[in-house]
Amino acid sequence: MWLSKSRRSWERAPILHKVLIGNGAVIIVGAIGGTYLTDMLVDVSGTALALFFASVGILLSLIINYYILRSALRPMELLQRTVEHIDRGDTAVRAPVEEIGDPDLKRFAQALNTMLERLTAHMRVIERNRAQLRLLSGQVLSAQEDERRRIARELHDDTSGALARVLLNIEMCEELLPEGLGEIREKMLATGLLAEETLEGVRKLIFDLRPTLLDDLGLAPAVRWYAKNTLEPAGVQVVFEASPHLGRGSATVETALFRIAQEAVTNIVRHSEAHHARLALSREASKWVLVVEDDGCGFDTQQAEHIGNGNHHWGLFGLRERVELLGGTLNIDSSPGKGTSLRVEIPAN
């Protein structure tokens, strides 16, 4: 009973008290025992025996100190393991308060656990908010695509049709004009050219809003057409690679990948100052993979993510938002003067 109480008292004692008591006991026992043995044996064995007992005393002191310090510092080891788990991102870990006897360290462990509880609660709130934001972002993007589709359809059915009829009327008027009205004929011709340019611009706008190729032929033809018709007029030579037998993905996945490719191509034209670009589209296992590379000026990815660079920053934010909504990953490898490589992986639903 007495031994059990003494042991509990020892475990609950502060580390400083344990170290002081242990080292004091070693010094006192070593001094008394060494004096006693030296007094008894100095005349019997001489210097060699005295050295032997001195060595034994030192060894015993080291062993006793080791076990005392190990016992005293064990709570620190437990707390260290807890902190290491936290450093690795494990916020579910808790300090073993019941295994810590030192009152100061026990209070520290309790405070650490309280902090972890609060952190876990905050992380749950943050995760719920993120889930709500993802849901809202998905709804916004879906509504945006529906609105794009509606506007593109109206432009195709109404505006394009009206411009086509204007062109037809201009051509008919040119044929009806007498030969002597050359000046009017020239103005009619210029008006026709302007109408043709306007019609071509409307068709490009329709494709930007909602490419019919994406709905009719699939993702690869749509990305190829957009990349070549956007990059080559800007002086950027483009190579497009697509794996054979890609098949069709869900409308959500195909639309997201097309918009990502569209934003990446737009960034090349606006910011990269590149001369060559490469786009590759493939399906690996159960995921879609899109790679966009250029040999342009590159940029500091950390600065672009955290500080922002005008529209370029928001473009990257939009890319990452689209990818995360579909449970995919986005990796951007770039540095000033060394071009940019973008790789997107999205599960094939």
Secondary structure, 3 states (H helix, E strand, C coil): CHHHHHHHHHHHCCHHHHHHHHHHHHHHHHHHHHHHHHHHHHHHHCHHHHHHHHHHHHHHHHHHHHHHHHHHHHHHHHHHHHHHHHHCCCCCCCCCHHHCCCHHHHHHHHHHHHHHHHHHHHHHHHHHHHHHHHHHHHHHHHHHHHHHHHHHHHHHHHHHHHHHHHHHHHHHHHHHCCCCCHHHHHHHHHHHHHHHHHHHHHHHHHHHHCCHHHHHCCHHHHHHHHHHHHHHHHCCEEEEEECCCCCCCCHHHHHHHHHHHHHHHHHHHHHHCCCEEEEEEEEECCEEEEEEEECCCCCCHHHHHHCCCCHHHHHHHHHHHHHHHCCCEEEEEECCCCCEEEEEEEECC
